[in-house]
């Protein structure tokens, strides 16, 4: 394979690998992404953000656990816990009375 074809194939493969990470958006919450994960702060019942192509919804906090929904899966986690929800691995890095900060990566 000629050098330029190998280079083009490598760039295409690299671009496809990073494509899912470029898709973080938000409704009214703070979302930021690195090359391997996204961090989001969701506050207020019903808050949502699109992270790695998945809509993540926040259902509130009860007994120190945040309720989250991803791709039809409902999970809850306390501060420091990690859970898998749909195609995402979520870590609840901070849980307060009315907000959760999560770090999400592809499971």
Secondary structure as GFF3:
##gff-version 3
##sequence-region A 1 107
A	DSSP	alpha_helix	3	19	.	.	.	ID=ss1
A	DSSP	three_ten_helix	20	22	.	.	.	ID=ss2
A	DSSP	beta_strand	25	26	.	.	.	ID=ss3
A	DSSP	beta_strand	30	33	.	.	.	ID=ss4
A	DSSP	beta_strand	38	43	.	.	.	ID=ss5
A	DSSP	beta_strand	48	51	.	.	.	ID=ss6
A	DSSP	beta_strand	54	62	.	.	.	ID=ss7
A	DSSP	beta_strand	65	70	.	.	.	ID=ss8
A	DSSP	beta_strand	73	78	.	.	.	ID=ss9
A	DSSP	beta_strand	82	85	.	.	.	ID=ss10
A	DSSP	beta_strand	88	95	.	.	.	ID=ss11
A	DSSP	beta_strand	99	106	.	.	.	ID=ss12
###
